[in-house]
Amino acid sequence: MVLIGPSASGKSTWAEENFGQTEIVSSDELRSRVGIDESDQKAGTGAFELLERIVEERLRRRLTTVIDTTGLDRERRLSWIESASSASMPVFAVIFETDLETCLDRNDAREHPRPRQVVRRQHSRLKKVVAEVETEPYAAILRETAVRPSAARVVASAMEGRHPVGPAHTFGLMISRFDWGDAPFAETLVSIATRAEAAGFRDLWLMDHFRQIHQVGRPWENIPEAYTTLAHLSGVTRTIRLGCLVTGVTHRHPAVLAKTVATLDVLSGGRAICGIGLGWDQEEHNNYGIDFPTAPERYELLEETIEVLRLMWGKGSPGYTGKHFQAESLAGYPRPIQDPVPILIGGSGEARTLRLVARLADAANVFGPPERVAHKVGVLREHCLAVNRDFDEIEMTHLVNAITASDRAELRSQVDLVRPSGVSFEDYINRNNGALADDLIGLFGAYQEAGATHSIVSLPNAHLDGGIESFANVIAGMS
């Protein structure tokens, strides 16, 4: 971002309102670093040499950089454009056309004002500079305007004019990380669940892992046993549905899983969902001494497990004989309240996983950008046709990260509280679809158009005040 305007035209205030302190490279601030104060004109040469070095290094690392100078020197502007182009970064010019009298009044009020004739001279040059800027290769030329921080994927959806279509889009909350510092563990967990229910989330999900997975955190971080935790949360909530995304088919004998889910359904008043999948973390299995069969064998286990679940939740006490499981009497009491408990299969495998969904499941869960979800929806439709199943009987869900806040300052504050050290603000919001609520609605509109009617969202700021409540605006906007 190249800021262009005379002294006291509002550039520094605008930069501070829209960007983080470390993203702004200010000639005035650097003049005070190498000289007496920001008005020390003798320090100008050293300050600009340092500014150029900082800009060069930031662009080399492809970091957001706001260059806060008057921007009136064309040679410098062109050099910044060239450097950014070499780093494959877009350059934006932001022009501040504040009237002269306002500039002079602001300048007079400064602790270290510029000579008034300097401000007048800069202002008189602005019209010519603007004409030059309009011939320079910027990604866009902006007049002073507020900036909305948004992830690239969110921006793409907004530019395509995405908006909610069809029936109301529903949301689930995924809690995958429990690294809450000194916050009380159980109290924080209950707070997240009750706030999610109040915000309008339809369901709440936990991972069924025995240690934290590397995609989320470190192996030694807290991660509670999923079904014990869901049973606890069933007692402090009233409407939100509860499930695992997903239980690995190797983690529990199917009769034990059937009993566990049925009990959760009874305790919650009919709010359990059974999420199940192949399982994938071989290292986790090895560490805990759990068998990890081949993928074809796990597909067989998955199919047989679903068959056992349906039998054990149903009437009577039938026996079962499969390749991997045999049972004399699958009696399960108490019966679940729901008839049947919905089964969600997680996974994107097109040849077998989605075919199993078409045959045996009530819902599917996939992941990826909207275009990938749209492709998976198409594959599932074909499988449904092949087995004479009504596609509309199956709920298509997807898993996605998101982080939002009520305004840009709050979003930056929330991100700064949760982003790891060494990860920039822009990288973090790109990884986690960070944006204001109105912009996020466009992203979920794209998922809706892709065929996913239910979004399961992981909010890295769910434990922070306002994290869930801000996302409630997205839920309302998609209702």
N, C-alpha and C positions, 0 to 999 in steps of 0.2 A: 504494500500500500504506500504510494508516494503522495504525501500531503502537499498541496500547492496553495499558497496564499500568503499575504503579507503578515508581518508580525502582529500579534493580538487579534487575528481574525478568528480564533477559536480552535486552531488545529490541535494543540496539546490537550485541551479540555475534551475535545471529541475523541482523541486517541485513548485517553484514560477512561472515558465512559464506555468504550467499545472493545478494548483489548486489554490483555494482561500487561502488567508493568514490564515483564521481561521481554515482551514482544515489541516494545517501542524503543526505537533508537533515536534519541533526541540530540540535536546539535547543541541546544541550550544546556542540557544536562551535562553533556560531555565538556562543554566550555567551562562549566563550573568545576569539573573534575581536573582539568589540566591547567586551569587558571584560578583567578581570585573568586569569581562568581560568574553567573550566566551572562552578565553584561560585559565581561572582560573581552573586548574585541581583539586584543593582542593574542588571546588564546585560540583565535578562530582557526588558524592553520593546523595547529596540533589537534584541535577538536575534530576537524573534518578528516584528517588523516586517520584518526582513531575510529570515526564513524564509518569510513569506507572499509576499514579492516573488519569491523564488527559485522557490517552488512554482508561482506564477502563470505565470512565464516558461517553466518546464519543461512545464507542462501546455499552454500555448499551442503549444509545439513538439511536443506529444504524445510526450514522453520519459518512460520509466519513472521513477517518482518514489517513493521510500520515505521517508515522513515519520516521523522518529524523535523523537517527543516522548512524554509520558505518554499523550496522546490522551484525556485525561479531560474535556476541555472540549467540550461538545456543540456549542456555537455554531461553534467552529472546525471540528469534524468536518463539520458540515453545509455550511459554506462550501467545504471542499475537495471534498465530493461535488458541489456545484453547479458548481464550476469544472471538475472533471473531466467532468461531464455536458456542459457547453458545448463541451468539446474532443472529445466522443464517445469518452471513455476510460472503461473499467470501473474501479471502485474496490473494493478488497478491504480488509476489516478483519482484522487479526491480533491476537488477544487472548492476553495472557501472564498466566496465573493462577498464577504461582509463589507458593508459600506464604510467609507473612510472615517466618518465621525465616530462610529462605534469603535473602530480600531484604535483611533486616537484616545478616546475615553478609556478604553480598557488598558491601553499602554500606559497612560498617566497613572492608573491605579496600581500598576505593578510595583513590586518592591524594588526592582531594578529596571526602570523603563528605558526603552531605546530613545535616541533623539527623535523628536517629532518629524524632522525632515527626512530621516531614514524611513519611517513608516510611510510618509507621503510618497517618497520615491518608489518604494516597493509597490504601493497600491497603484501608482500610475503605470507601472510595468505590467500589471496583471492582465489587462486586456490583450496585449501582444502575446504574453505567455500562454494564455488560454488558446489563442489561435494556433500557437505552436503545438500545444498538447494535443489538439484535435487532429494533428497530422501524425502523431507518434503511435506506435503499435501497442496500445494497451488492450487488455482483455475487456475492459470497460472503463469509461470515464464517468465518474459520479460527482454530483454536487453534494454538499454536506448533507448527510443522511444517516439515520441510525443503521447499525449493522446487526443482523440476526445471525448468531453462530449456528451453523447447521452442518451435519455430516454430509459427505458428498452424495451418498445414496439418497438422503432426504432431499437434497437440492435437485437431484435428477428427477425425482418423483414430482416435485413442485413445478419444475420447468415443463414437464409433460402434462401438467394440468390434472394430476390425479385427484380424485375426490371420492367420498363414500358412494357406493352404488348398491342397489339391491337391499336385502333385509339388513337389520342391525348387525353390526360386527361385534363379536363378544371377545372378552379378554380373560386370560389366566395369568397368574403371577408365579414365576419360577423362583424359588429361593435356592441358590446353589452355593453361596458363600456365607460363612458364618463368622468371618474375621471382623468382629465388632469392637476390637480394642478392649477397653475396661468396662464397656457396657455390660450389665447383667445378662447372661446368656438367655435364660428362660423368659425373663421379662421382655427382652428385646424381641424374641421370637413371637411371643404372644401379641406384642404391640404391632408387629408387621402384619400378622394374620388378621387382627381385628380392624386395623386401618385399611387393609386391602378389601375386606368385606364391605366396609363403609364406603370405599371409593368406587365400588361397582364391579370389581373383579368377580367373574363367575366362578373361578376355581383357583386352587392353590396347589402347587406341585413341589415335590422334593426329589432330589436324585437318590436312587437306591445304590449307593456305594458305601463301602466300609472304610474308605479313606478318601481324602480329597483328590480329585483328578487334576492332572497337570494343566489342562486347558483353563482351569479356574483358579487354582492356587497351589500351595505347597502341600506335600503329602502329610505333613504333621499338623496342618491346620484343623480346627474343629469341624467335624461333620457328624451330626447325630444319626442314629439308626432311624431310618425313614418312617417305618410304620408305627413305632413307638411314639415318634414325634407327631405324626398325623393324628393318632388317637388322642394325644394330649390337646392338640389344637381343635379337635372336634368338640371338646368340652368347653371351649371359650369362644366358639363361633356358632352361628345359627343358620346361615344360608349358604355360605361358600362351600363349593364342592372340593374334595380332597383326593389327591392321587400321587403316584410316583411316575416320573418321566425319566426313565422307565425302569421297571424291575428286570434285571437280567435273568434270562430263563434258567441260568445255571445257579442262581443264588439260593433258591428254595425248592424243595420238593413241591410238586404242584398241589398236593393235598394240603400241605402246610400253607402255601400261598392262598389257596381257596378259603381256608379257615380264617386266615389273617384278614383278608379283604372283606369277607362276610361279617366278621366282628366289627371292623371299622365302619361298615355300612350300617350296622345296627346301632352302634354307639353314636354315630353322627346323625341318625334319623334319616338314613337313605341318601347320603351325600358322597359315597365312595365311587371312585373311578379306578379301574384296573389298567394301569399302563404297563406294557410288557414288551420286551424286545430280545434280540439275540444275545446281548452282552458283547463287550468288545475288549475290555481291559485285561489282557493276559497277565501283565505284571501284577495287577491286584490279585488275580486268582492264584498266581504262583506264591505270592507273599502269604496268603491265608490258607494255602493248601487246598484250594477248591479246584476240582477238575475243570479243564477248559477244552472241551471237545472241538473237533474241526467245525468249520462253518456249515457244511452240509448236515452234520450231526446236530448242530444247534438249531438249524431250521426244523429238523424232525422233532427235537425237544419242544420247540415253540408251538408247533402244530398240536402235538399231543397234550401239552400243558393247557392250551385253550380248550381242548376237548374235555379234559378232566375238570377244569373250572366250571364249564357249563353243566356238566353232570352233577358236580358236588353242590352247586347252587340250586339245582332243580329239584324235582320231586323224587321221592323214593330213595333207594340206596343201591343204585346199579353197580355192577362190577365194571372193570375196564381192563382190556388187554391191548397193549401197544408194543412197539418195538423196544421202547425204553422204560415204560411204566406199566405196572400191573397192579390192580387193586381188586379185592374181593367185594368190598362194600363201601361205596363212596357216600356215606351218610354224613351230612353236615348240619348241625343245629347249634345256634339258631340260624334259620335261613336268612339271607340278606333281605332287607326291606324292598330294594329294587328288584324287579323281575323283568329282565335280568340286570345285573350290574354291568354297566357299559365297559367294553374292552377297547382300549386304544393300543395299536401297535406302532411303536416308534422305529423309524428307519426309512431310508430312501432307496433301498435296493429295488430295482425295477423288475427284475426277472422273478424274484421269489417273495421279497417282503411285501411289495404292493399287491402281488397276486394273493398272498395270504390275507391281506386286508380285505380284498374283494370277496373272499370266501368266508372269512370267519370273524371279522372285527366290526366294531361300531364307529371307529374313528382311526385316522392315520395322523402321524406327526412327522413332518419333514423339516428341513432347514435350508437356508440359503436365500438369496435375493428373490424378488418377485418373479423374475423370468425363470428361475430354476424351479420355483414352486409351481408355476404355470405348466412347465413341462411334466412335472410329477403328477399333477392333476390329470393331464392328458393320458399319461400311462395308466393311471388308476381307472380312468373311464374305460379304456380298452379292456382291462382285466375284468371290469364289471360286465361289459358286454359279453365277454367270453364265457362267463359263468352264469349269465342271465340274472345278474344282481342289479337292482336299482341304485345307480350311483348316488342319488339324493338321500339314500338311507345312511350314507357314510359321512361323518363330519371330517372335513379336511382342516387340519390345524398345522401350525408351523411355530418354530421356536426362534426367537430373535432377541437380541439385546437392545435396550433403549435407555436413555436418560434425558430427562426434561426438567424444566423449572418454570417459574412464573414469569421471569424476565431474563434478559441476557446477563445481567450482573449476578443474579441468583444462580443461573446455570453455570457460569464460570466458577462461582464459589463452591457449588456442589461438586463439580468435576474436580476441582483442586483438592477437595477433601477425600476423594476416593481414587484418583489416578495414581499409579505407582510412580516412584521416583524414576527419572530417566525417560518418562513418556510425556511428550508434549501435549498441550491442551488439544491442538488440532488432531493429532494422532489418536488421542483417546476418544474424542467425539466421533471420529470416523470409524473406529472399531466398535463403538457402542451406540451408533445412531443417535448421537446427541443433537438436540434441537429444541426450539420452543414448541409448545403443544400444537399450535396451528399448523406448523410445518410438518410435525410428525403425523398429523392426520392424513396428509398427502401420501406418506409412505404406506400407512396401513390401508388407505384407499387403493394403492397399487396392489397390495396383497389380496385385497378383496376382489379386485378385478382379475387377479391371477387364479382365483377359485378357492382361496383359503377363507373360511368364514369365521375362524377362531384363531386369535393370536395369543401365544403363550410367551410372556415377556419376562426377561430377566432384567431387573432394575438394580444396578450396582449401588444406588443410593437409597434403596428401600428402607434401610435402617435409620436414615437421617430425617430430621423434621422436614416435611414438605416434599420428600422424594416421591412417595406414593400419592399424596394429595395433588401434586402437580400433574401426575399422569391421569388423574381422574378427569381432567379437562379433555384429554385425548379420548377416553372412554365415552364421555358425553358427546363429543363431536362425531363419534362413529355410531352413535345409537340411532 
